[in-house]
């Protein structure tokens, strides 16, 4: 069950080799550039800063794992975005709601473009019929590979 607490053992960008927080812990932070909600999970695959992740297709024994590999998703929808470099098997926070200043993209997104996760690690422009998969909106034009300001919808 998700819970919140005020004093955290792990930094938002940490790649913890050992579990430092309760899995599923929800954290809110409005300091710094990324402002929003975060969930503490375990990485099933390596995650780079800005990578889009989703829930790993797992059993209850391996619940709360995320992956950048679209083919391994439990549900074909994004959870959120990685905040730093995370090693496979490590524990980390994933931002799932609020403003994010670094999201990997697969195509040039104009401001107000709606984004989905349908390729490994990157946000993509939405296609007709995929509105239910939307997880974010680009707030600024991206560089073709990174969007500098995105509003995440909070799919957790």
ZITAWO-V713005 format. One record per pair of residues at least 24 apart in sequence whose C-alpha atoms are under 10 Angstrom apart, sorted by the first residue. I is the first residue (numbers start at 0). GAP is how many residues later the second one is. D is the distance in whole Angstrom. If there is no record, write none. Layout:
BEGIN
i:I gap:GAP d:D
i:I gap:GAP d:D
END
This chain:
BEGIN
i:0 gap:24 d:8
i:0 gap:25 d:10
i:1 gap:24 d:6
i:1 gap:25 d:10
i:1 gap:37 d:8
i:1 gap:38 d:9
i:1 gap:154 d:10
i:2 gap:24 d:8
i:2 gap:36 d:9
i:3 gap:24 d:8
i:3 gap:35 d:10
i:9 gap:30 d:9
i:9 gap:81 d:9
i:9 gap:82 d:8
i:9 gap:83 d:9
i:10 gap:81 d:8
i:10 gap:82 d:8
i:11 gap:26 d:8
i:11 gap:27 d:10
i:11 gap:28 d:9
i:11 gap:70 d:10
i:11 gap:71 d:7
i:11 gap:72 d:9
i:11 gap:80 d:7
i:11 gap:81 d:6
i:11 gap:82 d:8
i:11 gap:83 d:9
i:12 gap:36 d:9
i:12 gap:69 d:8
i:12 gap:70 d:5
i:12 gap:71 d:5
i:12 gap:72 d:8
i:12 gap:73 d:8
i:12 gap:79 d:7
i:12 gap:80 d:7
i:12 gap:81 d:9
i:13 gap:69 d:8
i:13 gap:70 d:7
i:13 gap:71 d:8
i:13 gap:72 d:8
i:13 gap:76 d:9
i:13 gap:77 d:8
i:13 gap:78 d:6
i:13 gap:79 d:8
i:14 gap:27 d:9
i:14 gap:28 d:9
i:14 gap:32 d:10
i:14 gap:68 d:10
i:14 gap:69 d:8
i:14 gap:70 d:7
i:14 gap:71 d:5
i:14 gap:72 d:7
i:14 gap:73 d:9
i:14 gap:74 d:9
i:14 gap:75 d:6
i:14 gap:76 d:6
i:14 gap:77 d:5
i:14 gap:78 d:9
i:15 gap:26 d:9
i:15 gap:70 d:8
i:15 gap:71 d:9
i:15 gap:73 d:9
i:15 gap:74 d:5
i:15 gap:75 d:5
i:15 gap:76 d:6
i:15 gap:77 d:10
i:16 gap:25 d:10
i:16 gap:69 d:9
i:16 gap:70 d:8
i:16 gap:71 d:9
i:16 gap:72 d:7
i:16 gap:73 d:5
i:16 gap:74 d:7
i:16 gap:75 d:9
i:17 gap:24 d:10
i:17 gap:71 d:9
i:17 gap:72 d:7
i:17 gap:73 d:7
i:17 gap:74 d:10
i:18 gap:71 d:8
i:18 gap:72 d:6
i:18 gap:73 d:9
i:19 gap:71 d:8
i:19 gap:72 d:9
i:20 gap:70 d:9
i:20 gap:71 d:9
i:20 gap:72 d:10
i:22 gap:40 d:9
i:22 gap:41 d:6
i:22 gap:42 d:9
i:22 gap:68 d:9
i:22 gap:69 d:9
i:22 gap:70 d:10
i:23 gap:39 d:9
i:23 gap:40 d:7
i:23 gap:41 d:10
i:23 gap:69 d:9
i:23 gap:132 d:10
i:24 gap:68 d:9
i:25 gap:67 d:9
i:25 gap:68 d:10
i:25 gap:69 d:10
i:25 gap:70 d:10
i:25 gap:130 d:9
i:26 gap:66 d:9
i:26 gap:67 d:10
i:26 gap:68 d:9
i:27 gap:67 d:9
i:27 gap:69 d:9
i:27 gap:70 d:10
i:28 gap:69 d:10
i:29 gap:68 d:9
i:29 gap:69 d:9
i:32 gap:66 d:8
i:32 gap:67 d:7
i:32 gap:68 d:7
i:32 gap:69 d:10
i:32 gap:116 d:10
i:33 gap:49 d:9
i:33 gap:61 d:8
i:33 gap:63 d:10
i:33 gap:64 d:7
i:33 gap:65 d:5
i:33 gap:66 d:5
i:33 gap:67 d:6
i:33 gap:68 d:9
i:33 gap:115 d:9
i:33 gap:116 d:10
i:33 gap:117 d:10
i:34 gap:60 d:9
i:34 gap:62 d:8
i:34 gap:63 d:6
i:34 gap:64 d:5
i:34 gap:65 d:7
i:34 gap:66 d:9
i:34 gap:116 d:10
i:35 gap:59 d:7
i:35 gap:60 d:8
i:35 gap:61 d:5
i:35 gap:62 d:4
i:35 gap:63 d:6
i:35 gap:64 d:8
i:35 gap:115 d:9
i:35 gap:116 d:9
i:35 gap:117 d:10
i:35 gap:118 d:9
i:36 gap:43 d:10
i:36 gap:56 d:10
i:36 gap:57 d:9
i:36 gap:58 d:6
i:36 gap:59 d:6
i:36 gap:60 d:5
i:36 gap:61 d:6
i:36 gap:62 d:9
i:36 gap:115 d:9
i:36 gap:116 d:10
i:36 gap:117 d:8
i:36 gap:119 d:9
i:37 gap:42 d:9
i:37 gap:43 d:9
i:37 gap:44 d:10
i:37 gap:45 d:10
i:37 gap:54 d:10
i:37 gap:55 d:6
i:37 gap:56 d:5
i:37 gap:57 d:4
i:37 gap:58 d:6
i:37 gap:59 d:7
i:37 gap:60 d:9
i:37 gap:116 d:9
i:37 gap:118 d:9
i:38 gap:25 d:9
i:38 gap:40 d:9
i:38 gap:41 d:9
i:38 gap:53 d:8
i:38 gap:54 d:5
i:38 gap:55 d:5
i:38 gap:56 d:7
i:38 gap:57 d:7
i:38 gap:58 d:10
i:38 gap:117 d:8
i:39 gap:24 d:8
i:39 gap:25 d:9
i:39 gap:51 d:7
i:39 gap:52 d:6
i:39 gap:53 d:4
i:39 gap:54 d:7
i:39 gap:55 d:9
i:40 gap:24 d:6
i:40 gap:25 d:7
i:40 gap:48 d:10
i:40 gap:49 d:9
i:40 gap:50 d:6
i:40 gap:51 d:6
i:40 gap:52 d:6
i:40 gap:53 d:7
i:41 gap:24 d:6
i:41 gap:25 d:9
i:41 gap:44 d:9
i:41 gap:45 d:10
i:41 gap:46 d:8
i:41 gap:47 d:6
i:41 gap:48 d:6
i:41 gap:49 d:4
i:41 gap:50 d:6
i:41 gap:51 d:8
i:41 gap:52 d:10
i:42 gap:24 d:6
i:42 gap:25 d:9
i:42 gap:39 d:10
i:42 gap:43 d:7
i:42 gap:44 d:7
i:42 gap:45 d:5
i:42 gap:46 d:5
i:42 gap:47 d:6
i:42 gap:48 d:6
i:42 gap:49 d:7
i:42 gap:50 d:10
i:42 gap:51 d:10
i:43 gap:24 d:8
i:43 gap:25 d:9
i:43 gap:28 d:10
i:43 gap:42 d:10
i:43 gap:43 d:9
i:43 gap:44 d:6
i:43 gap:45 d:6
i:43 gap:46 d:8
i:43 gap:47 d:9
i:44 gap:24 d:8
i:44 gap:41 d:8
i:44 gap:42 d:7
i:44 gap:43 d:5
i:44 gap:44 d:7
i:44 gap:45 d:9
i:45 gap:36 d:10
i:45 gap:39 d:8
i:45 gap:40 d:6
i:45 gap:41 d:5
i:45 gap:42 d:4
i:45 gap:43 d:8
i:45 gap:44 d:9
i:46 gap:34 d:9
i:46 gap:35 d:6
i:46 gap:36 d:9
i:46 gap:37 d:7
i:46 gap:38 d:6
i:46 gap:39 d:5
i:46 gap:40 d:7
i:46 gap:41 d:7
i:46 gap:43 d:10
i:46 gap:45 d:10
i:46 gap:74 d:8
i:47 gap:33 d:9
i:47 gap:34 d:7
i:47 gap:35 d:8
i:47 gap:36 d:6
i:47 gap:37 d:4
i:47 gap:38 d:6
i:47 gap:39 d:9
i:47 gap:56 d:9
i:47 gap:73 d:9
i:48 gap:32 d:8
i:48 gap:33 d:5
i:48 gap:34 d:5
i:48 gap:35 d:4
i:48 gap:36 d:5
i:48 gap:37 d:8
i:48 gap:53 d:7
i:48 gap:54 d:8
i:48 gap:55 d:8
i:49 gap:30 d:9
i:49 gap:31 d:6
i:49 gap:32 d:5
i:49 gap:33 d:6
i:49 gap:34 d:7
i:49 gap:35 d:9
i:49 gap:45 d:10
i:49 gap:50 d:9
i:49 gap:51 d:9
i:49 gap:52 d:5
i:49 gap:53 d:4
i:49 gap:54 d:5
i:49 gap:55 d:9
i:49 gap:71 d:8
i:49 gap:72 d:8
i:49 gap:73 d:9
i:49 gap:95 d:10
i:49 gap:96 d:8
i:49 gap:97 d:9
i:49 gap:98 d:10
i:50 gap:29 d:8
i:50 gap:30 d:6
i:50 gap:31 d:5
i:50 gap:32 d:8
i:50 gap:33 d:9
i:50 gap:34 d:9
i:50 gap:43 d:10
i:50 gap:51 d:9
i:50 gap:52 d:6
i:50 gap:53 d:6
i:50 gap:54 d:9
i:50 gap:69 d:9
i:50 gap:70 d:5
i:50 gap:71 d:6
i:50 gap:72 d:8
i:50 gap:95 d:10
i:51 gap:25 d:10
i:51 gap:26 d:7
i:51 gap:27 d:8
i:51 gap:28 d:6
i:51 gap:29 d:5
i:51 gap:30 d:7
i:51 gap:31 d:10
i:51 gap:42 d:9
i:51 gap:43 d:10
i:51 gap:44 d:10
i:51 gap:51 d:7
i:51 gap:52 d:7
i:51 gap:53 d:9
i:51 gap:64 d:9
i:51 gap:65 d:7
i:51 gap:66 d:10
i:51 gap:67 d:9
i:51 gap:68 d:8
i:51 gap:69 d:5
i:51 gap:70 d:5
i:51 gap:71 d:6
i:52 gap:24 d:9
i:52 gap:25 d:6
i:52 gap:26 d:6
i:52 gap:27 d:6
i:52 gap:28 d:6
i:52 gap:29 d:7
i:52 gap:41 d:8
i:52 gap:42 d:10
i:52 gap:43 d:10
i:52 gap:64 d:8
i:52 gap:67 d:8
i:52 gap:68 d:6
i:52 gap:69 d:8
i:52 gap:70 d:10
i:53 gap:24 d:5
i:53 gap:25 d:5
i:53 gap:26 d:7
i:53 gap:27 d:9
i:53 gap:40 d:10
i:53 gap:63 d:8
i:53 gap:66 d:10
i:53 gap:67 d:9
i:53 gap:101 d:10
i:53 gap:102 d:10
i:54 gap:24 d:7
i:54 gap:25 d:10
i:54 gap:101 d:10
i:63 gap:27 d:10
i:64 gap:24 d:9
i:64 gap:25 d:10
i:64 gap:26 d:9
i:65 gap:25 d:10
i:65 gap:26 d:10
i:65 gap:28 d:9
i:66 gap:53 d:9
i:66 gap:54 d:8
i:67 gap:49 d:10
i:67 gap:51 d:9
i:67 gap:52 d:6
i:67 gap:53 d:5
i:67 gap:54 d:8
i:68 gap:49 d:10
i:68 gap:50 d:8
i:68 gap:51 d:5
i:68 gap:52 d:7
i:68 gap:53 d:10
i:69 gap:47 d:8
i:69 gap:48 d:6
i:69 gap:49 d:6
i:69 gap:50 d:5
i:69 gap:51 d:8
i:69 gap:52 d:10
i:70 gap:47 d:9
i:70 gap:48 d:9
i:70 gap:49 d:8
i:71 gap:48 d:10
i:74 gap:58 d:10
i:75 gap:40 d:10
i:75 gap:41 d:8
i:75 gap:42 d:7
i:75 gap:57 d:8
i:76 gap:39 d:7
i:76 gap:40 d:6
i:76 gap:41 d:8
i:76 gap:55 d:9
i:76 gap:56 d:6
i:76 gap:57 d:8
i:76 gap:58 d:8
i:76 gap:78 d:9
i:77 gap:37 d:10
i:77 gap:38 d:7
i:77 gap:39 d:5
i:77 gap:40 d:8
i:77 gap:43 d:10
i:77 gap:44 d:10
i:77 gap:45 d:9
i:77 gap:55 d:8
i:77 gap:56 d:8
i:77 gap:57 d:6
i:77 gap:58 d:9
i:77 gap:76 d:10
i:77 gap:77 d:8
i:77 gap:78 d:9
i:78 gap:38 d:9
i:78 gap:56 d:8
i:78 gap:73 d:9
i:78 gap:74 d:9
i:78 gap:75 d:8
i:78 gap:76 d:6
i:78 gap:77 d:6
i:79 gap:37 d:9
i:79 gap:43 d:10
i:79 gap:55 d:8
i:79 gap:56 d:9
i:79 gap:72 d:7
i:79 gap:73 d:9
i:79 gap:74 d:8
i:79 gap:75 d:8
i:79 gap:76 d:8
i:80 gap:40 d:9
i:80 gap:41 d:9
i:80 gap:42 d:9
i:80 gap:71 d:9
i:81 gap:39 d:10
i:94 gap:57 d:8
i:94 gap:59 d:9
i:94 gap:61 d:10
i:95 gap:39 d:9
i:95 gap:40 d:9
i:95 gap:55 d:10
i:95 gap:56 d:6
i:95 gap:57 d:7
i:95 gap:58 d:5
i:95 gap:59 d:6
i:95 gap:60 d:7
i:96 gap:38 d:9
i:96 gap:39 d:9
i:96 gap:53 d:10
i:96 gap:54 d:7
i:96 gap:55 d:5
i:96 gap:56 d:5
i:96 gap:57 d:4
i:96 gap:58 d:7
i:96 gap:59 d:8
i:97 gap:38 d:9
i:97 gap:52 d:8
i:97 gap:53 d:5
i:97 gap:54 d:5
i:97 gap:55 d:7
i:97 gap:56 d:7
i:98 gap:37 d:10
i:98 gap:38 d:10
i:98 gap:39 d:10
i:98 gap:40 d:9
i:98 gap:49 d:10
i:98 gap:50 d:7
i:98 gap:51 d:6
i:98 gap:52 d:5
i:98 gap:53 d:6
i:98 gap:54 d:9
i:99 gap:36 d:10
i:99 gap:38 d:10
i:99 gap:39 d:10
i:99 gap:47 d:9
i:99 gap:48 d:8
i:99 gap:49 d:6
i:99 gap:50 d:5
i:99 gap:51 d:6
i:99 gap:52 d:7
i:100 gap:38 d:10
i:100 gap:39 d:10
i:100 gap:45 d:9
i:100 gap:46 d:7
i:100 gap:47 d:5
i:100 gap:48 d:4
i:100 gap:49 d:6
i:100 gap:50 d:9
i:101 gap:40 d:10
i:101 gap:43 d:10
i:101 gap:44 d:6
i:101 gap:45 d:6
i:101 gap:46 d:5
i:101 gap:47 d:7
i:101 gap:48 d:8
i:102 gap:33 d:10
i:102 gap:35 d:9
i:102 gap:39 d:9
i:102 gap:42 d:8
i:102 gap:43 d:5
i:102 gap:44 d:5
i:102 gap:45 d:7
i:102 gap:46 d:8
i:102 gap:47 d:7
i:103 gap:38 d:9
i:103 gap:39 d:10
i:103 gap:40 d:9
i:103 gap:41 d:6
i:103 gap:42 d:4
i:103 gap:43 d:6
i:103 gap:44 d:9
i:104 gap:33 d:10
i:104 gap:37 d:8
i:104 gap:38 d:9
i:104 gap:39 d:7
i:104 gap:40 d:5
i:104 gap:41 d:5
i:104 gap:42 d:7
i:105 gap:36 d:10
i:105 gap:38 d:7
i:105 gap:39 d:6
i:105 gap:40 d:8
i:105 gap:41 d:10
i:106 gap:35 d:8
i:106 gap:36 d:9
i:106 gap:37 d:5
i:106 gap:38 d:7
i:106 gap:39 d:9
i:106 gap:40 d:10
i:107 gap:33 d:7
i:107 gap:34 d:6
i:107 gap:35 d:7
i:107 gap:36 d:4
i:107 gap:37 d:7
i:107 gap:38 d:9
i:107 gap:39 d:9
i:108 gap:28 d:9
i:108 gap:29 d:7
i:108 gap:30 d:9
i:108 gap:31 d:8
i:108 gap:32 d:6
i:108 gap:33 d:5
i:108 gap:34 d:8
i:108 gap:35 d:7
i:108 gap:36 d:9
i:108 gap:37 d:9
i:108 gap:38 d:8
i:109 gap:27 d:10
i:109 gap:28 d:7
i:109 gap:29 d:8
i:109 gap:30 d:7
i:109 gap:31 d:4
i:109 gap:32 d:7
i:109 gap:33 d:10
i:109 gap:34 d:10
i:109 gap:37 d:9
i:110 gap:26 d:8
i:110 gap:27 d:5
i:110 gap:28 d:5
i:110 gap:29 d:4
i:110 gap:30 d:5
i:110 gap:31 d:8
i:110 gap:36 d:9
i:110 gap:38 d:9
i:110 gap:39 d:9
i:111 gap:24 d:10
i:111 gap:25 d:6
i:111 gap:26 d:5
i:111 gap:27 d:6
i:111 gap:28 d:7
i:111 gap:29 d:8
i:111 gap:38 d:9
i:111 gap:39 d:10
i:112 gap:24 d:6
i:112 gap:25 d:5
i:112 gap:26 d:8
i:112 gap:27 d:9
i:112 gap:28 d:9
i:112 gap:37 d:10
i:113 gap:24 d:6
i:113 gap:25 d:9
i:113 gap:36 d:10
i:113 gap:37 d:10
i:114 gap:35 d:9
i:114 gap:36 d:10
i:114 gap:37 d:9
i:121 gap:24 d:9
i:122 gap:24 d:9
END
